[in-house]
Amino acid sequence: MEENSIYVGGVEERCIKVPGIALDNNNVADVVTIFGGPVQIIEMALEITEAVSAHNCAMGWISDPTADGPSGTNTTNIAASGVDIVSAAIGDIFYAELDATTPIKSVPGGALPAGTGLTMIVPAGGVDFTFANATPTSGIGTLYIRYKPLAPGARISA
């Protein structure tokens, strides 16, 4: 995991990059964990770095404040399962609009939309992938998150 801090208008923002996330074998629980208090997620995207298998699979992300896996209680959609990642190619990017709707897909070399300008406040706990219909048998991605800590010491870690 790599992490950078930047200051925008005197307010700290952090960016993390989590490479090598396996999308197979139902590897979905606690992809990253939020520690020390809530954070405000500003941007969140997954870039495919190894092609995804040809399974009809809808992907999304949830906040799981109890950090007890995707079947945990009190989960909240960050981006609802709905975008199909079947046969996603290297370079495809899936972008969370942070309004609990389906992620947006961009093909390699394609531009992503400017975004909704929405952010999401997420409590301490896990951030999980959700898969509907089937689980891929192959595929690796890099997760990018830009966020603001809302409590002293709050951070996101892999």
N, C-alpha and C positions, 0 to 999 in steps of 0.2 A: 504494500500500500504506500502511496505517496500522498503527502499533504502539503498544501501551501496556504499561507494567510495573506490576505490583501486588505487594504483599508479603502472603503468607498465612503466619502463624506465623513471621515473620522470614525466609521463603524466597521468593526472587524467582520470580514467574510472569510470563510475557509473553503477550500476546494480539495476534494479527495479523489484519488484514482485507485480503483481496486481491480488489478488485472487478474486473469486466469480463473474467472468464475466458471465452473463447470455447470452446464445447463442440463446435464443428464442425470439419470438415476434419482430423480426427485430431490436433487440437491438444492433445496429452496429455503430452508430455515435460517434465519439470522445471517443473511448475506453480509450485512453490516449491523453494528449495534450502536445505539445512542446512549452515551453515559453522561451522568452529572446534571441532567435536567433537559428541558425541551430545547429543540432547535427549530429554526425556520428554514425549510428547504426552499431554495430559490430555483435551482435547476437540477434535473436528474435525467440521465441518459445511459443506455446500454449500447455499446458498440460490439458487433460480432467480430471475433478474431479467429474463430474456427467455425466452419459452416455447420448449420443445424440440420439434423436429420429430417427426412420427409414424413414427419408425423403431423397430423392436424392438431396443433397445439396453440391455445390462446394464452398469452402471457400478461401478467400485470404485477403490481407491487402492493403490499399491504404494510401498515404499521401494526406491530404486535407488541403492545406495551409490557406484556408479561414475559417477553423473550422466550416463549415456550414452543416455538415452531409455528408452522402455517395453520395448524389445527387449534391454535390457542384461542382463548376467549377474548372478547373486547377488541377485535381487530378492526381496522379502518382502512378503506381503500385509499391508496395514494394515487394509483392508476389502475382502474378496474381491468380484470382479465377480459380480453376481447380482441387484441391485435394478434393475428395469426403469425407465428414465427416459423411455420413450416418452410423448410429449405432456405432459411435466411442465409444469405451469403456473407462472406468476409467483407467488412466495411459497412454493412447495413447498420443503421442506428435507430434505436427505439427511444423516443423522447416522451417523458411524462409531462402532461400539461398541468399537473398538480391541482386538478379540480375533480378528482376521483373518476374521470372518464377514461376511456380506452387510450392507451399510448399511441403516438403517431409514429409511423415508419418512414424512414428516409433511405433511399437506395444509395449505393456508393457513388460519391461525387455529387449527389443531389443536395440541394439546400434544405435546411430545416426551416420551418416557419419561425417567424419572429417570436412566437410564444404568446401566451395569453396575458403575461404580466402577473399571473397569480402566483402565490406562494402558499406553502402549507406548514402549519405549526405541528410538529410531531413530538410526542412525549418520549422520554427515555424508554428504551427497550429495543426490540429487534425490528429490522426491516427485512421482510421476506419476499421472495418471488411467489407468485401464484401461477399455476398451470391448470388449464381446463381442457377437457377432452382427452388428452394424452400427454405423456412426458417425453421430451426428446431423448433419443438414445445417444446423441452426440451434439456437440456445440460448446463453444467457449466464448465468453464475452468479458469486456472491461466495463466496469460501472464507474460513472463520473457523477459526483454530487457537489453542488455549490450550496453552501448554507451559512446561516448566521447563528452562533450560539446565543441562546436567550437567558442563560444563567451562567454565572462565573464557573468556569471549568467544564461546561457542557461541550461535548465533542462527539464525532462519529468515528468509529474505528472498525476495521475488518477483523 
